[in-house]
Amino acid sequence: MAAVLDTIDATRCPLCGEQNRCAMEVARETGEPQSPCWCMAADFRNAPLAAVPREMRGKACICARCAAGTPVES
């Protein structure tokens, strides 16, 4: 399990792999203050949170598209 945690990219959505644009993660990585994150005003009612892999829960934020429950187009 440690190997999985070492490979988690907190800047990517654990559901679709796209950049999650998490302001809190940007602040953590750069040390530069950021405006409040988009997620602070987001509606997560349609987010498929149960689909987030267990090993990634609490390690990486989902993106705005996944939070809205919008499926990834193939």
Biopython code that builds the backbone (N, CA, C, O; Angstrom):
import numpy as np
from Bio.PDB.StructureBuilder import StructureBuilder

atoms = [
    (1, "MET", "N", (0.821, -1.201, 0.000)),
    (1, "MET", "CA", (0.000, 0.000, 0.000)),
    (1, "MET", "C", (0.864, 1.265, 0.000)),
    (1, "MET", "O", (0.465, 2.279, -0.572)),
    (2, "ALA", "N", (2.019, 1.221, 0.621)),
    (2, "ALA", "CA", (2.886, 2.392, 0.654)),
    (2, "ALA", "C", (3.290, 2.822, -0.744)),
    (2, "ALA", "O", (3.393, 4.018, -1.014)),
    (3, "ALA", "N", (3.522, 1.861, -1.646)),
    (3, "ALA", "CA", (3.900, 2.196, -3.017)),
    (3, "ALA", "C", (2.790, 2.972, -3.708)),
    (3, "ALA", "O", (3.074, 3.901, -4.464)),
    (4, "VAL", "N", (1.543, 2.616, -3.469)),
    (4, "VAL", "CA", (0.409, 3.328, -4.064)),
    (4, "VAL", "C", (0.372, 4.757, -3.545)),
    (4, "VAL", "O", (0.202, 5.693, -4.327)),
    (5, "LEU", "N", (0.529, 4.937, -2.249)),
    (5, "LEU", "CA", (0.483, 6.280, -1.669)),
    (5, "LEU", "C", (1.624, 7.144, -2.188)),
    (5, "LEU", "O", (1.463, 8.359, -2.310)),
    (6, "ASP", "N", (2.775, 6.546, -2.498)),
    (6, "ASP", "CA", (3.899, 7.306, -3.017)),
    (6, "ASP", "C", (3.645, 7.807, -4.431)),
    (6, "ASP", "O", (4.281, 8.768, -4.864)),
    (7, "THR", "N", (2.731, 7.180, -5.156)),
    (7, "THR", "CA", (2.492, 7.547, -6.547)),
    (7, "THR", "C", (1.260, 8.432, -6.733)),
    (7, "THR", "O", (0.942, 8.795, -7.866)),
    (8, "ILE", "N", (0.572, 8.781, -5.679)),
    (8, "ILE", "CA", (-0.620, 9.624, -5.797)),
    (8, "ILE", "C", (-0.207, 11.038, -6.165)),
    (8, "ILE", "O", (0.645, 11.642, -5.514)),
    (9, "ASP", "N", (-0.822, 11.553, -7.217)),
    (9, "ASP", "CA", (-0.592, 12.937, -7.651)),
    (9, "ASP", "C", (-1.768, 13.765, -7.145)),
    (9, "ASP", "O", (-2.861, 13.697, -7.707)),
    (10, "ALA", "N", (-1.556, 14.539, -6.096)),
    (10, "ALA", "CA", (-2.632, 15.306, -5.469)),
    (10, "ALA", "C", (-3.163, 16.415, -6.367)),
    (10, "ALA", "O", (-4.184, 17.024, -6.047)),
    (11, "THR", "N", (-2.487, 16.693, -7.495)),
    (11, "THR", "CA", (-2.966, 17.721, -8.408)),
    (11, "THR", "C", (-3.918, 17.155, -9.458)),
    (11, "THR", "O", (-4.448, 17.904, -10.278)),
    (12, "ARG", "N", (-4.137, 15.853, -9.442)),
    (12, "ARG", "CA", (-5.002, 15.183, -10.424)),
    (12, "ARG", "C", (-6.220, 14.576, -9.744)),
    (12, "ARG", "O", (-6.144, 14.093, -8.615)),
    (13, "CYS", "N", (-7.341, 14.610, -10.450)),
    (13, "CYS", "CA", (-8.580, 14.023, -9.961)),
    (13, "CYS", "C", (-8.422, 12.504, -9.899)),
    (13, "CYS", "O", (-7.996, 11.898, -10.882)),
    (14, "PRO", "N", (-8.753, 11.876, -8.774)),
    (14, "PRO", "CA", (-8.617, 10.424, -8.668)),
    (14, "PRO", "C", (-9.664, 9.660, -9.478)),
    (14, "PRO", "O", (-9.575, 8.438, -9.600)),
    (15, "LEU", "N", (-10.650, 10.361, -10.032)),
    (15, "LEU", "CA", (-11.672, 9.691, -10.837)),
    (15, "LEU", "C", (-11.369, 9.732, -12.319)),
    (15, "LEU", "O", (-11.492, 8.716, -13.003)),
    (16, "CYS", "N", (-10.969, 10.908, -12.836)),
    (16, "CYS", "CA", (-10.763, 11.034, -14.286)),
    (16, "CYS", "C", (-9.313, 11.303, -14.671)),
    (16, "CYS", "O", (-8.953, 11.152, -15.838)),
    (17, "GLY", "N", (-8.477, 11.697, -13.718)),
    (17, "GLY", "CA", (-7.075, 11.950, -14.004)),
    (17, "GLY", "C", (-6.758, 13.358, -14.483)),
    (17, "GLY", "O", (-5.591, 13.698, -14.673)),
    (18, "GLU", "N", (-7.778, 14.175, -14.680)),
    (18, "GLU", "CA", (-7.549, 15.557, -15.110)),
    (18, "GLU", "C", (-7.067, 16.393, -13.933)),
    (18, "GLU", "O", (-7.222, 15.985, -12.782)),
    (19, "GLN", "N", (-6.482, 17.565, -14.210)),
    (19, "GLN", "CA", (-6.060, 18.446, -13.125)),
    (19, "GLN", "C", (-7.280, 18.866, -12.315)),
    (19, "GLN", "O", (-8.316, 19.216, -12.879)),
    (20, "ASN", "N", (-7.155, 18.832, -11.003)),
    (20, "ASN", "CA", (-8.294, 19.181, -10.141)),
    (20, "ASN", "C", (-8.330, 20.660, -9.787)),
    (20, "ASN", "O", (-9.329, 21.145, -9.256)),
    (21, "ARG", "N", (-7.254, 21.377, -10.075)),
    (21, "ARG", "CA", (-7.175, 22.807, -9.824)),
    (21, "ARG", "C", (-7.496, 23.173, -8.361)),
    (21, "ARG", "O", (-8.183, 24.157, -8.090)),
    (22, "CYS", "N", (-6.995, 22.375, -7.457)),
    (22, "CYS", "CA", (-7.227, 22.588, -6.032)),
    (22, "CYS", "C", (-6.319, 23.703, -5.520)),
    (22, "CYS", "O", (-5.099, 23.541, -5.489)),
    (23, "ALA", "N", (-6.894, 24.817, -5.124)),
    (23, "ALA", "CA", (-6.115, 25.957, -4.633)),
    (23, "ALA", "C", (-5.347, 25.612, -3.361)),
    (23, "ALA", "O", (-4.254, 26.131, -3.131)),
    (24, "MET", "N", (-5.910, 24.747, -2.546)),
    (24, "MET", "CA", (-5.211, 24.370, -1.317)),
    (24, "MET", "C", (-3.955, 23.565, -1.630)),
    (24, "MET", "O", (-2.941, 23.716, -0.949)),
    (25, "GLU", "N", (-4.007, 22.714, -2.649)),
    (25, "GLU", "CA", (-2.833, 21.947, -3.055)),
    (25, "GLU", "C", (-1.785, 22.867, -3.676)),
    (25, "GLU", "O", (-0.593, 22.704, -3.414)),
    (26, "VAL", "N", (-2.209, 23.829, -4.494)),
    (26, "VAL", "CA", (-1.278, 24.789, -5.086)),
    (26, "VAL", "C", (-0.574, 25.574, -3.977)),
    (26, "VAL", "O", (0.637, 25.783, -4.037)),
    (27, "ALA", "N", (-1.325, 26.002, -2.978)),
    (27, "ALA", "CA", (-0.742, 26.742, -1.855)),
    (27, "ALA", "C", (0.261, 25.874, -1.099)),
    (27, "ALA", "O", (1.329, 26.346, -0.710)),
    (28, "ARG", "N", (-0.083, 24.622, -0.895)),
    (28, "ARG", "CA", (0.820, 23.708, -0.184)),
    (28, "ARG", "C", (2.122, 23.512, -0.963)),
    (28, "ARG", "O", (3.204, 23.528, -0.377)),
    (29, "GLU", "N", (2.021, 23.330, -2.268)),
    (29, "GLU", "CA", (3.200, 23.074, -3.090)),
    (29, "GLU", "C", (4.069, 24.312, -3.295)),
    (29, "GLU", "O", (5.296, 24.211, -3.304)),
    (30, "THR", "N", (3.450, 25.469, -3.458)),
    (30, "THR", "CA", (4.201, 26.678, -3.790)),
    (30, "THR", "C", (4.530, 27.553, -2.584)),
    (30, "THR", "O", (5.466, 28.351, -2.626)),
    (31, "GLY", "N", (3.758, 27.400, -1.513)),
    (31, "GLY", "CA", (3.933, 28.276, -0.365)),
    (31, "GLY", "C", (3.301, 29.639, -0.575)),
    (31, "GLY", "O", (3.403, 30.514, 0.285)),
    (32, "GLU", "N", (2.647, 29.823, -1.715)),
    (32, "GLU", "CA", (1.998, 31.095, -2.043)),
    (32, "GLU", "C", (0.514, 31.033, -1.689)),
    (32, "GLU", "O", (-0.166, 30.072, -2.046)),
    (33, "PRO", "N", (0.008, 32.049, -0.991)),
    (33, "PRO", "CA", (-1.430, 32.074, -0.679)),
    (33, "PRO", "C", (-2.252, 32.068, -1.965)),
    (33, "PRO", "O", (-1.843, 32.637, -2.977)),
    (34, "GLN", "N", (-3.395, 31.429, -1.915)),
    (34, "GLN", "CA", (-4.290, 31.327, -3.060)),
    (34, "GLN", "C", (-5.664, 31.861, -2.677)),
    (34, "GLN", "O", (-6.017, 31.933, -1.500)),
    (35, "SER", "N", (-6.413, 32.225, -3.679)),
    (35, "SER", "CA", (-7.821, 32.573, -3.449)),
    (35, "SER", "C", (-8.539, 31.317, -2.974)),
    (35, "SER", "O", (-8.031, 30.212, -3.168)),
    (36, "PRO", "N", (-9.711, 31.462, -2.354)),
    (36, "PRO", "CA", (-10.432, 30.268, -1.933)),
    (36, "PRO", "C", (-10.639, 29.295, -3.105)),
    (36, "PRO", "O", (-10.884, 29.710, -4.238)),
    (37, "CYS", "N", (-10.540, 28.044, -2.815)),
    (37, "CYS", "CA", (-10.674, 26.998, -3.833)),
    (37, "CYS", "C", (-12.108, 26.959, -4.372)),
    (37, "CYS", "O", (-13.062, 27.270, -3.659)),
    (38, "TRP", "N", (-12.236, 26.571, -5.647)),
    (38, "TRP", "CA", (-13.547, 26.432, -6.287)),
    (38, "TRP", "C", (-14.447, 25.508, -5.471)),
    (38, "TRP", "O", (-15.667, 25.669, -5.461)),
    (39, "CYS", "N", (-13.842, 24.548, -4.793)),
    (39, "CYS", "CA", (-14.638, 23.538, -4.082)),
    (39, "CYS", "C", (-15.386, 24.112, -2.878)),
    (39, "CYS", "O", (-16.336, 23.504, -2.384)),
    (40, "MET", "N", (-14.956, 25.283, -2.410)),
    (40, "MET", "CA", (-15.618, 25.869, -1.251)),
    (40, "MET", "C", (-17.045, 26.291, -1.579)),
    (40, "MET", "O", (-17.875, 26.408, -0.677)),
    (41, "ALA", "N", (-17.346, 26.522, -2.866)),
    (41, "ALA", "CA", (-18.696, 26.921, -3.279)),
    (41, "ALA", "C", (-19.361, 25.852, -4.146)),
    (41, "ALA", "O", (-20.450, 26.077, -4.674)),
    (42, "ALA", "N", (-18.722, 24.694, -4.297)),
    (42, "ALA", "CA", (-19.242, 23.644, -5.186)),
    (42, "ALA", "C", (-20.363, 22.841, -4.527)),
    (42, "ALA", "O", (-20.425, 22.704, -3.305)),
    (43, "ASP", "N", (-21.228, 22.327, -5.363)),
    (43, "ASP", "CA", (-22.305, 21.435, -4.943)),
    (43, "ASP", "C", (-21.856, 20.009, -5.255)),
    (43, "ASP", "O", (-21.711, 19.651, -6.424)),
    (44, "PHE", "N", (-21.639, 19.209, -4.244)),
    (44, "PHE", "CA", (-21.137, 17.851, -4.415)),
    (44, "PHE", "C", (-22.245, 16.786, -4.364)),
    (44, "PHE", "O", (-21.951, 15.594, -4.285)),
    (45, "ARG", "N", (-23.497, 17.207, -4.407)),
    (45, "ARG", "CA", (-24.587, 16.228, -4.293)),
    (45, "ARG", "C", (-24.572, 15.169, -5.383)),
    (45, "ARG", "O", (-24.982, 14.035, -5.136)),
    (46, "ASN", "N", (-24.112, 15.506, -6.579)),
    (46, "ASN", "CA", (-24.100, 14.546, -7.680)),
    (46, "ASN", "C", (-22.733, 13.901, -7.893)),
    (46, "ASN", "O", (-22.543, 13.149, -8.850)),
    (47, "ALA", "N", (-21.796, 14.186, -7.020)),
    (47, "ALA", "CA", (-20.448, 13.639, -7.162)),
    (47, "ALA", "C", (-20.436, 12.150, -6.826)),
    (47, "ALA", "O", (-21.016, 11.738, -5.822)),
    (48, "PRO", "N", (-19.788, 11.347, -7.651)),
    (48, "PRO", "CA", (-19.703, 9.904, -7.397)),
    (48, "PRO", "C", (-18.583, 9.579, -6.402)),
    (48, "PRO", "O", (-17.632, 8.873, -6.735)),
    (49, "LEU", "N", (-18.706, 10.096, -5.194)),
    (49, "LEU", "CA", (-17.634, 9.965, -4.210)),
    (49, "LEU", "C", (-17.328, 8.514, -3.854)),
    (49, "LEU", "O", (-16.192, 8.195, -3.502)),
    (50, "ALA", "N", (-18.313, 7.636, -3.939)),
    (50, "ALA", "CA", (-18.073, 6.229, -3.632)),
    (50, "ALA", "C", (-17.130, 5.591, -4.646)),
    (50, "ALA", "O", (-16.544, 4.544, -4.368)),
    (51, "ALA", "N", (-16.977, 6.206, -5.816)),
    (51, "ALA", "CA", (-16.106, 5.661, -6.852)),
    (51, "ALA", "C", (-14.636, 6.031, -6.658)),
    (51, "ALA", "O", (-13.773, 5.500, -7.357)),
    (52, "VAL", "N", (-14.340, 6.933, -5.721)),
    (52, "VAL", "CA", (-12.951, 7.302, -5.464)),
    (52, "VAL", "C", (-12.257, 6.088, -4.843)),
    (52, "VAL", "O", (-12.713, 5.571, -3.823)),
    (53, "PRO", "N", (-11.154, 5.630, -5.454)),
    (53, "PRO", "CA", (-10.448, 4.479, -4.896)),
    (53, "PRO", "C", (-10.085, 4.712, -3.432)),
    (53, "PRO", "O", (-9.644, 5.799, -3.060)),
    (54, "ARG", "N", (-10.268, 3.705, -2.622)),
    (54, "ARG", "CA", (-10.047, 3.811, -1.176)),
    (54, "ARG", "C", (-8.663, 4.387, -0.848)),
    (54, "ARG", "O", (-8.535, 5.217, 0.052)),
    (55, "GLU", "N", (-7.639, 3.950, -1.570)),
    (55, "GLU", "CA", (-6.281, 4.411, -1.261)),
    (55, "GLU", "C", (-6.049, 5.873, -1.620)),
    (55, "GLU", "O", (-5.039, 6.454, -1.221)),
    (56, "MET", "N", (-6.970, 6.476, -2.368)),
    (56, "MET", "CA", (-6.823, 7.882, -2.754)),
    (56, "MET", "C", (-7.734, 8.809, -1.958)),
    (56, "MET", "O", (-7.631, 10.029, -2.086)),
    (57, "ARG", "N", (-8.611, 8.260, -1.151)),
    (57, "ARG", "CA", (-9.526, 9.096, -0.366)),
    (57, "ARG", "C", (-8.742, 9.928, 0.641)),
    (57, "ARG", "O", (-7.920, 9.416, 1.402)),
    (58, "GLY", "N", (-9.021, 11.216, 0.621)),
    (58, "GLY", "CA", (-8.328, 12.129, 1.519)),
    (58, "GLY", "C", (-6.920, 12.493, 1.068)),
    (58, "GLY", "O", (-6.199, 13.191, 1.781)),
    (59, "LYS", "N", (-6.525, 12.019, -0.118)),
    (59, "LYS", "CA", (-5.181, 12.284, -0.630)),
    (59, "LYS", "C", (-5.198, 13.201, -1.844)),
    (59, "LYS", "O", (-4.229, 13.920, -2.088)),
    (60, "ALA", "N", (-6.296, 13.185, -2.615)),
    (60, "ALA", "CA", (-6.399, 14.006, -3.830)),
    (60, "ALA", "C", (-7.858, 14.426, -4.009)),
    (60, "ALA", "O", (-8.776, 13.631, -3.804)),
    (61, "CYS", "N", (-8.051, 15.678, -4.391)),
    (61, "CYS", "CA", (-9.397, 16.213, -4.612)),
    (61, "CYS", "C", (-9.925, 15.805, -5.986)),
    (61, "CYS", "O", (-9.157, 15.657, -6.936)),
    (62, "ILE", "N", (-11.225, 15.629, -6.080)),
    (62, "ILE", "CA", (-11.812, 15.399, -7.392)),
    (62, "ILE", "C", (-11.926, 16.741, -8.115)),
    (62, "ILE", "O", (-11.876, 17.793, -7.478)),
    (63, "CYS", "N", (-12.078, 16.711, -9.430)),
    (63, "CYS", "CA", (-12.163, 17.942, -10.217)),
    (63, "CYS", "C", (-13.603, 18.466, -10.236)),
    (63, "CYS", "O", (-14.526, 17.784, -9.792)),
    (64, "ALA", "N", (-13.778, 19.669, -10.749)),
    (64, "ALA", "CA", (-15.106, 20.300, -10.793)),
    (64, "ALA", "C", (-16.080, 19.488, -11.638)),
    (64, "ALA", "O", (-17.252, 19.371, -11.284)),
    (65, "ARG", "N", (-15.612, 18.926, -12.752)),
    (65, "ARG", "CA", (-16.504, 18.137, -13.610)),
    (65, "ARG", "C", (-16.999, 16.897, -12.865)),
    (65, "ARG", "O", (-18.193, 16.600, -12.894)),
    (66, "CYS", "N", (-16.115, 16.183, -12.212)),
    (66, "CYS", "CA", (-16.525, 14.994, -11.473)),
    (66, "CYS", "C", (-17.385, 15.369, -10.267)),
    (66, "CYS", "O", (-18.315, 14.641, -9.921)),
    (67, "ALA", "N", (-17.081, 16.498, -9.626)),
    (67, "ALA", "CA", (-17.877, 16.943, -8.489)),
    (67, "ALA", "C", (-19.314, 17.206, -8.906)),
    (67, "ALA", "O", (-20.244, 16.991, -8.129)),
    (68, "ALA", "N", (-19.493, 17.677, -10.148)),
    (68, "ALA", "CA", (-20.840, 17.950, -10.665)),
    (68, "ALA", "C", (-21.538, 16.674, -11.131)),
    (68, "ALA", "O", (-22.726, 16.693, -11.451)),
    (69, "GLY", "N", (-20.798, 15.573, -11.167)),
    (69, "GLY", "CA", (-21.387, 14.318, -11.618)),
    (69, "GLY", "C", (-21.464, 14.197, -13.120)),
    (69, "GLY", "O", (-22.207, 13.365, -13.641)),
    (70, "THR", "N", (-20.694, 15.028, -13.833)),
    (70, "THR", "CA", (-20.674, 14.991, -15.291)),
    (70, "THR", "C", (-19.748, 13.875, -15.743)),
    (70, "THR", "O", (-18.561, 13.898, -15.418)),
    (71, "PRO", "N", (-20.255, 12.903, -16.480)),
    (71, "PRO", "CA", (-19.382, 11.781, -16.896)),
    (71, "PRO", "C", (-18.299, 12.237, -17.869)),
    (71, "PRO", "O", (-18.476, 13.185, -18.635)),
    (72, "VAL", "N", (-17.186, 11.538, -17.813)),
    (72, "VAL", "CA", (-16.089, 11.798, -18.740)),
    (72, "VAL", "C", (-16.475, 11.230, -20.086)),
    (72, "VAL", "O", (-16.871, 10.069, -20.191)),
    (73, "GLU", "N", (-16.357, 12.064, -21.132)),
    (73, "GLU", "CA", (-16.700, 11.606, -22.470)),
    (73, "GLU", "C", (-15.525, 10.867, -23.075)),
    (73, "GLU", "O", (-14.373, 11.269, -22.907)),
    (74, "SER", "N", (-15.820, 9.780, -23.783)),
    (74, "SER", "CA", (-14.751, 8.978, -24.387)),
    (74, "SER", "C", (-14.476, 9.441, -25.791)),
    (74, "SER", "O", (-13.607, 8.888, -26.464)),
]
sb = StructureBuilder()
sb.init_structure("model")
sb.init_model(0)
sb.init_chain("A")
sb.init_seg("    ")
for serial, (resi, resn, name, xyz) in enumerate(atoms, 1):
    if name == "N":
        sb.init_residue(resn, " ", resi, " ")
    sb.init_atom(name, np.array(xyz, "f"), 0.0, 1.0, " ", f" {name:<3s}", serial, name[0])
structure = sb.get_structure()
